[in-house]
Amino acid sequence: MFWTEGSVPSSSYNFGHPPFIHVPAMNSPNHTPVDLSHVQPREKAEILAQALPYIRKFHGKTIVIKYGGNAMTDPALQQDFAEDVVLLKLVGMNPIVVHGGGPQIGAMLAKMGIESRFENGLRVTDQKTVEIVEMVLAGSINKEIVALINQTGEWAIGLCGKDGNMVFAEKAQKKVRDPDSNIERVLDLGFVGEVVEVDRTLLDLLARSEMIPVIAPVAPGRDGATYNINADTFAGAIAGALNASRLLFLTDVPGVLDKDGNLIKELSVAQAHELIKDGTISGGMIPKVETCIDAIKAGVQGVVILNGKTAHSVLLELFTEAGAGTLLVP
């Protein structure tokens, strides 16, 4: 049963800070703070003041962050990411984290002696595999991220698409064309899904609380099956349903590069299509950019591909003029 806005009992809706002690991030053994002893107090204050226009711009807005790549595996970057997310919440934004976990899934399958099968580079997910996927994504990885944010001083809650009937999926229909015969065929990837419905009720409730949702890309189908969903497309669907101000993709690359290898700071959807057409955007960047375009069409105001290997990349993107990646806009 869903509560509609205005019908939530106050006793159920009063989410305050938890009674545990906040642990400052600088005390983490994995965190090496930058030495700012040479910076004068007045200069520090000026740096903080320069962030005010951006805090005002995004205050009360939803920021969806797809967390992946090296930022998920490097301890120092993990801590930086948690600090960034906590700061967004504390200055009045509504951060939502969606995470992947492909390498961890592969490692667990290998550990359990389950051999992965691939079709055209895509993992085939059978019943046994999807059970492992759910265990790894919605279990261990999700709770590690939740714990990290909690230790940094805020209150995170771990979810997947099943919680609150938040997301429904259906079996993905992936088509490939044989280069020799030019015949198109449908790949059977098993329990790999595509998002068909997002109910924002639970996420709207959490936005009015002090909790930060951390969501694993696993969702049920109307057929009762559990589906593994690509984390990028899952994040795009969540961001689109919420009309998010920003969707940030933390990757292992700086963003979209031109033919000379220079970072392109901003692209319209039309410009992105042209760069795909002329080969400037190629390889693995094509599906990433296409996911960004789909998210914009779904209602996201701006999508950013940025380098998660850069310390505090989320803050650099949102709180500085230069940003930290490539911004795609309508």
Backbone torsions as a table, in degrees:
resi	resn	phi	psi	omega
1	MET	NA	134.7	178.3
2	PHE	-102.1	142.4	169.5
3	TRP	-84.3	138.1	173.0
4	THR	-91.5	160.3	-178.3
5	GLU	-60.7	130.6	179.9
6	GLY	95.9	-12.7	-177.6
7	SER	-107.2	2.9	-176.6
8	VAL	-75.2	124.7	178.5
9	PRO	-59.5	136.0	-176.3
10	SER	-60.1	-33.3	-179.4
11	SER	-68.1	-26.7	179.5
12	SER	-86.4	-17.8	-167.9
13	TYR	-105.8	-6.4	-176.6
14	ASN	-84.8	79.5	-179.7
15	PHE	-93.9	105.5	175.5
16	GLY	-103.7	-172.6	176.5
17	HIS	-66.9	144.6	178.4
18	PRO	-68.0	159.7	-175.8
19	PRO	-78.5	1.9	-179.2
20	PHE	-81.1	164.6	-177.1
21	ILE	-77.9	135.3	176.1
22	HIS	-74.6	133.9	179.6
23	VAL	-104.8	113.6	-179.2
24	PRO	-61.4	140.7	-176.3
25	ALA	-62.1	-31.5	-176.0
26	MET	-66.1	-14.3	177.8
27	ASN	-85.5	-5.8	-178.5
28	SER	-68.2	137.0	178.1
29	PRO	-65.2	-18.2	-179.1
30	ASN	-91.4	-2.1	-172.4
31	HIS	-108.1	123.1	176.2
32	THR	-112.1	99.4	-176.1
33	PRO	-66.9	148.1	176.4
34	VAL	-68.9	138.0	179.4
35	ASP	-75.1	109.7	179.9
36	LEU	-110.1	18.1	-175.7
37	SER	-64.1	-25.1	-179.2
38	HIS	-82.2	-10.6	-178.5
39	VAL	-87.8	127.5	-179.0
40	GLN	-71.7	149.1	-179.5
41	PRO	-52.3	-40.4	-179.4
42	ARG	-63.8	-38.0	178.9
43	GLU	-67.7	-38.1	176.7
44	LYS	-61.9	-42.6	179.4
45	ALA	-63.5	-38.4	-179.9
46	GLU	-65.8	-39.1	178.0
47	ILE	-61.9	-44.5	178.3
48	LEU	-63.3	-41.1	-177.9
49	ALA	-64.3	-32.1	-179.3
50	GLN	-65.8	-19.5	178.8
51	ALA	-82.3	-12.2	-174.2
52	LEU	-57.4	-44.9	-179.7
53	PRO	-60.0	-34.2	-178.4
54	TYR	-77.3	-36.4	175.1
55	ILE	-62.9	-41.7	178.5
56	ARG	-65.0	-40.5	-177.7
57	LYS	-62.1	-40.5	-174.3
58	PHE	-103.7	4.0	180.0
59	HIS	-60.6	129.6	179.9
60	GLY	78.1	1.3	-177.6
61	LYS	-94.7	156.6	179.1
62	THR	-92.3	129.1	177.6
63	ILE	-120.3	112.1	177.2
64	VAL	-96.9	131.1	-177.0
65	ILE	-120.6	118.4	172.5
66	LYS	-86.2	113.1	-173.8
67	TYR	-98.9	118.8	-179.5
68	GLY	-164.5	-174.4	178.1
69	GLY	69.2	-153.1	-177.8
70	ASN	-61.0	-27.7	179.9
71	ALA	-60.5	-22.1	179.5
72	MET	-88.2	-16.7	-172.7
73	THR	-113.9	-21.7	179.6
74	ASP	-87.3	121.3	-175.2
75	PRO	-56.9	-41.4	-179.2
76	ALA	-66.7	-40.6	178.9
77	LEU	-69.3	-33.2	174.7
78	GLN	-59.0	-44.7	-179.1
79	GLN	-67.5	-41.4	177.3
80	ASP	-59.5	-43.2	-179.7
81	PHE	-62.3	-46.1	-179.8
82	ALA	-60.9	-41.9	178.5
83	GLU	-62.7	-41.6	179.7
84	ASP	-61.0	-46.8	-177.8
85	VAL	-64.0	-42.7	179.1
86	VAL	-62.8	-42.7	-179.9
87	LEU	-62.7	-41.1	177.5
88	LEU	-56.6	-44.8	-179.3
89	LYS	-65.7	-41.8	-175.4
90	LEU	-69.0	-25.5	178.9
91	VAL	-95.9	12.5	169.3
92	GLY	99.0	13.0	175.8
93	MET	-94.1	171.6	-179.6
94	ASN	-118.8	82.1	-179.8
95	PRO	-78.2	139.5	175.1
96	ILE	-129.5	127.1	-177.9
97	VAL	-103.4	128.4	170.0
98	VAL	-117.5	132.5	-175.1
99	HIS	-125.1	156.4	173.1
100	GLY	-102.4	-152.0	-179.9
101	GLY	161.8	31.7	-178.5
102	GLY	-54.1	-50.6	-179.8
103	PRO	-61.0	-39.2	179.6
104	GLN	-66.8	-36.3	176.9
105	ILE	-64.4	-46.3	178.8
106	GLY	-59.4	-41.3	179.9
107	ALA	-65.1	-41.0	-179.8
108	MET	-68.0	-40.2	177.8
109	LEU	-61.9	-41.7	178.8
110	ALA	-64.9	-41.1	179.9
111	LYS	-62.0	-34.5	-178.4
112	MET	-92.2	5.0	176.1
113	GLY	73.9	23.6	178.6
114	ILE	-99.9	117.3	-177.4
115	GLU	-82.0	129.1	178.9
116	SER	-78.7	139.2	176.5
117	ARG	-115.5	138.2	-176.0
118	PHE	-122.9	144.9	174.2
119	GLU	-123.9	114.4	-178.0
120	ASN	52.3	40.5	177.5
121	GLY	82.7	-1.1	-179.4
122	LEU	-105.8	134.4	-177.8
123	ARG	-69.6	130.8	173.8
124	VAL	-84.6	125.7	-174.6
125	THR	-109.7	101.3	176.7
126	ASP	-86.3	-177.1	-174.6
127	GLN	-59.9	-45.1	-178.9
128	LYS	-65.6	-39.2	-179.1
129	THR	-67.0	-41.4	-177.7
130	VAL	-66.0	-29.7	175.6
131	GLU	-65.3	-40.5	177.2
132	ILE	-67.9	-42.1	178.9
133	VAL	-57.1	-47.0	-179.9
134	GLU	-64.3	-40.0	179.9
135	MET	-62.7	-43.5	-177.2
136	VAL	-74.0	-48.5	-175.6
137	LEU	-71.4	-57.3	-175.6
138	ALA	-79.8	-14.5	-179.8
139	GLY	-99.7	-92.9	-169.1
140	SER	-63.6	-51.5	-176.1
141	ILE	-64.1	-48.1	-178.3
142	ASN	-56.2	-45.7	-176.6
143	LYS	-73.1	-27.9	175.0
144	GLU	-64.9	-41.7	179.2
145	ILE	-67.2	-42.4	177.4
146	VAL	-58.7	-46.6	-179.6
147	ALA	-62.3	-39.4	-179.4
148	LEU	-62.8	-44.7	179.4
149	ILE	-67.5	-41.0	178.4
150	ASN	-60.4	-42.4	-179.5
151	GLN	-67.1	-22.4	-178.4
152	THR	-84.6	-10.0	171.4
153	GLY	122.7	8.0	176.7
154	GLU	-125.4	-170.9	-173.7
155	TRP	-123.6	102.1	-179.9
156	ALA	-99.9	155.6	177.4
157	ILE	-133.5	130.5	-178.1
158	GLY	-87.7	132.7	-177.3
159	LEU	-140.2	166.0	164.4
160	CYS	-137.1	179.4	-176.3
161	GLY	-60.6	-20.9	-179.7
162	LYS	-72.5	-27.8	-173.7
163	ASP	-70.6	126.5	-179.8
164	GLY	64.1	22.5	-175.4
165	ASN	50.0	41.4	-173.8
166	MET	-66.5	-44.2	-176.3
167	VAL	-133.3	136.7	170.2
168	PHE	-117.6	145.4	-177.0
169	ALA	-128.6	168.7	171.1
170	GLU	-137.1	164.9	-178.2
171	LYS	-58.3	129.4	-178.8
172	ALA	-68.3	139.4	177.0
173	GLN	-109.4	91.4	179.4
174	LYS	-97.1	125.2	-178.9
175	LYS	-112.9	140.8	176.3
176	VAL	-131.3	151.1	179.5
177	ARG	-111.7	125.9	178.5
178	ASP	-66.9	122.9	-175.8
179	PRO	-66.0	-24.5	-178.5
180	ASP	-84.5	-51.5	-176.7
181	SER	-90.1	-14.5	-176.7
182	ASN	63.0	20.3	178.4
183	ILE	-90.9	132.1	179.8
184	GLU	-90.4	136.7	177.2
185	ARG	-135.4	157.1	179.9
186	VAL	-95.7	128.9	178.0
187	LEU	-81.7	135.0	173.2
188	ASP	-95.9	103.0	-177.5
189	LEU	-98.4	12.0	178.4
190	GLY	72.4	-127.6	-174.5
191	PHE	-93.0	45.8	170.5
192	VAL	-96.1	127.5	-172.2
193	GLY	-118.3	168.7	172.4
194	GLU	-126.5	140.7	-178.6
195	VAL	-69.2	131.6	176.6
196	VAL	-119.2	-14.9	-176.9
197	GLU	-157.1	134.8	174.7
198	VAL	-126.3	123.2	174.3
199	ASP	-101.9	116.5	-172.5
200	ARG	-87.6	4.6	-175.2
201	THR	-53.5	-52.3	-177.9
202	LEU	-64.9	-42.1	-178.7
203	LEU	-67.4	-35.0	175.5
204	ASP	-65.9	-38.7	177.6
205	LEU	-63.0	-44.3	-179.8
206	LEU	-68.1	-31.5	179.1
207	ALA	-63.1	-29.5	179.5
208	ARG	-86.9	-0.5	178.3
209	SER	-104.8	-170.8	176.8
210	GLU	-102.5	16.1	-177.9
211	MET	-97.5	149.1	180.0
212	ILE	-108.6	115.7	179.1
213	PRO	-72.5	135.1	173.5
214	VAL	-122.0	114.9	-166.4
215	ILE	-117.2	131.0	175.3
216	ALA	-92.5	140.9	-175.3
217	PRO	-82.4	60.4	175.4
218	VAL	-124.3	135.3	-176.4
219	ALA	-148.7	155.1	176.8
220	PRO	-85.3	159.5	170.4
221	GLY	-105.6	163.2	175.8
222	ARG	-65.4	-15.3	177.7
223	ASP	-84.7	1.2	178.7
224	GLY	89.1	-5.5	-179.9
225	ALA	-81.6	161.8	173.9
226	THR	-104.2	134.3	-176.6
227	TYR	-120.7	140.0	172.5
228	ASN	-90.4	126.8	-174.3
229	ILE	-119.9	139.5	175.0
230	ASN	-54.0	128.8	-173.0
231	ALA	-65.3	-32.9	178.8
232	ASP	-64.8	-48.9	-179.2
233	THR	-68.7	-32.9	176.8
234	PHE	-63.1	-46.7	178.8
235	ALA	-62.4	-39.5	178.3
236	GLY	-63.5	-39.5	179.1
237	ALA	-66.8	-41.7	177.3
238	ILE	-62.5	-48.0	-177.8
239	ALA	-63.4	-39.8	179.3
240	GLY	-65.3	-42.4	-179.7
241	ALA	-64.0	-29.7	-178.4
242	LEU	-94.9	1.4	-174.4
243	ASN	48.1	49.8	-175.4
244	ALA	-61.2	146.1	175.4
245	SER	-69.4	-37.8	178.9
246	ARG	-142.3	142.9	167.9
247	LEU	-120.3	119.2	-177.7
248	LEU	-107.6	125.3	174.7
249	PHE	-102.9	109.8	175.5
250	LEU	-82.8	115.2	-176.3
251	THR	-122.6	-171.6	176.6
252	ASP	-105.2	16.7	178.0
253	VAL	-127.6	157.7	-176.5
254	PRO	-66.4	-25.2	-175.8
255	GLY	147.6	-152.4	177.3
256	VAL	-86.6	128.9	-178.3
257	LEU	-107.4	148.9	174.1
258	ASP	-81.1	-175.5	-175.4
259	LYS	-69.4	-15.6	176.1
260	ASP	-94.1	2.6	178.9
261	GLY	84.3	13.0	179.3
262	ASN	-93.1	145.2	-179.0
263	LEU	-68.5	131.1	173.1
264	ILE	-90.9	118.7	-172.7
265	LYS	-74.0	-36.6	-176.2
266	GLU	-148.6	141.5	179.5
267	LEU	-138.2	140.8	167.9
268	SER	-86.2	166.2	177.7
269	VAL	-59.7	-42.0	-180.0
270	ALA	-62.2	-42.9	179.0
271	GLN	-65.1	-38.0	179.1
272	ALA	-62.6	-42.6	177.5
273	HIS	-59.8	-40.9	180.0
274	GLU	-65.2	-40.1	-179.3
275	LEU	-69.9	-30.2	173.4
276	ILE	-68.9	-42.0	-177.6
277	LYS	-64.2	-40.3	-176.8
278	ASP	-90.4	3.1	174.4
279	GLY	89.2	-1.0	177.5
280	THR	-63.2	-45.2	172.3
281	ILE	-92.7	119.4	-174.2
282	SER	-144.8	173.8	174.5
283	GLY	59.1	-136.9	-176.5
284	GLY	-69.1	-13.3	178.7
285	MET	-76.0	-23.2	-177.9
286	ILE	-61.2	-53.3	179.6
287	PRO	-63.5	-30.5	178.0
288	LYS	-64.7	-47.0	-179.3
289	VAL	-68.0	-38.2	178.2
290	GLU	-63.2	-35.8	175.5
291	THR	-65.1	-39.8	176.7
292	CYS	-61.0	-44.1	-179.4
293	ILE	-63.2	-43.1	178.4
294	ASP	-60.5	-40.1	-179.6
295	ALA	-64.8	-40.8	178.4
296	ILE	-64.2	-42.4	177.7
297	LYS	-63.0	-28.8	-179.5
298	ALA	-80.5	-10.3	176.1
299	GLY	125.4	-0.1	177.3
300	VAL	-73.5	136.8	-175.3
301	GLN	-76.6	-30.2	179.2
302	GLY	-162.5	140.0	-179.3
303	VAL	-123.1	134.5	-175.9
304	VAL	-121.6	129.9	169.2
305	ILE	-100.1	117.4	-175.8
306	LEU	-136.6	164.8	-175.3
307	ASN	-85.7	107.4	178.9
308	GLY	-71.6	-8.2	177.8
309	LYS	-81.5	-7.8	176.4
310	THR	-86.9	129.8	-179.5
311	ALA	-58.7	133.8	177.6
312	HIS	55.5	41.1	-177.1
313	SER	-62.3	-33.4	-179.5
314	VAL	-64.5	-45.7	179.1
315	LEU	-65.9	-40.4	179.3
316	LEU	-61.2	-38.5	-179.1
317	GLU	-70.4	-44.2	-172.5
318	LEU	-86.6	-28.4	-170.1
319	PHE	-112.3	8.0	178.3
320	THR	-129.6	155.2	-179.6
321	GLU	-65.4	-39.5	-176.0
322	ALA	-72.5	-27.8	-176.0
323	GLY	71.4	-166.6	-176.5
324	ALA	-140.4	11.6	-177.6
325	GLY	-168.8	-153.5	179.0
326	THR	-105.0	122.8	179.0
327	LEU	-96.1	122.9	173.3
328	LEU	-101.4	130.2	-177.8
329	VAL	-128.6	163.6	-179.3
330	PRO	-58.0	NA	NA
